[in-house]
Amino acid sequence: MAISVDQNLGDSESLPQLLARAEREYQLIEDGTLPNSHAAITELIRKFETATKYVSVLGLFSRNEKLEEIPTSDLPFLLLPAYLAKLFLKLNDSRLERLETAEIYIKDFLGRCKDYEVPGHLAIPFSLVSNSRGAAEIGDEIPHHSPVEILQNATAKRAAKIAALHQKLESQEKTAQLKKRIDAGTADDDVERAYYQNVINTWILELLEDLTFLQEEKAMLDHRGKLARGEKIEERVITPHHDDNVRRVDKPITIVKNDIQKRVFGAGYPSLPTLTIEEFYQELVDEGKMPGPGSSKKAESLNYQGPTEEQLLGDILKKEREIETDDPEALENARAYDDWKDEHRRGWGNRIGKG
């Protein structure tokens, strides 16, 4: 059985109070209210690590227990490694070391959720929490697939991503509803327990996504480190089958329709393009509009500031839910838009002087 956490830490603050204060500060940093500085994040990490140390000393959790045996008041402490993982991902100094620390916390959190079979644990791959360190990590190997298999894998990953996002939005919506009942003081122990389980489920989905990006960044930093040390890097290129007859074209491809146009017309017709792609690219590099070969600088025209794919998918799923649930506000907006279209016919505009 778990030990009660209502014990004093030796000062005026108990363990639940320390966790609650640290969670509030974390949320303020996420909302942008508190500065996202290195000092603030490091101090917050210290608080979560202190809470983790006392949880370990008190022996709140055991692998021999089931989720039903954990008191509701102890459930928030399952999130300690999740908070620490998120905070370490925000630190940029000694980046590779920070990523490795965050990966340890993520796997610890996912493994504990898998052991207790909390809601959402089925989304956690067994290979991520296996005690065997011989299990392959995400991105460790690049299998040789045919173009059709690569396309099928990409389609399956996109479908899984949409399903996970849909599940995450539903979990966040249910969590918000339960939070309102708790804040209103009308929630019993079952409601509070369901709230924490939904919060944990949301963290599982979010950290699974973070783990994929984390391991990709680790591989990139490792590759960069090998280049800096001058080590020989074995490149693995996925090539289609029967590529022996494919001949590489060493000559530059011209922007004009053919090379004859460039030789015949030349600069006498300035309206016609007379540069090869390589010449055109070099001009952009000289003007600072494109990054040079091997440069980490991003092109100005490629700094996309629009909505991300996740935001677009979220808007689509939100509209689908509004249609399915007959959301009153969405119906009112749709009817108002229909009335506006009735009063503003297409092509009406300014009719002065048109008879």
Helices and strands as residue ranges (DSSP letters): H 15-31, H 38-58, G 67-69, G 72-79, H 80-89, H 95-116, G 121-123, H 126-129, H 147-183, H 189-229, H 259-265, G 266-268, H 277-286, G 300-302, H 309-324, H 328-343
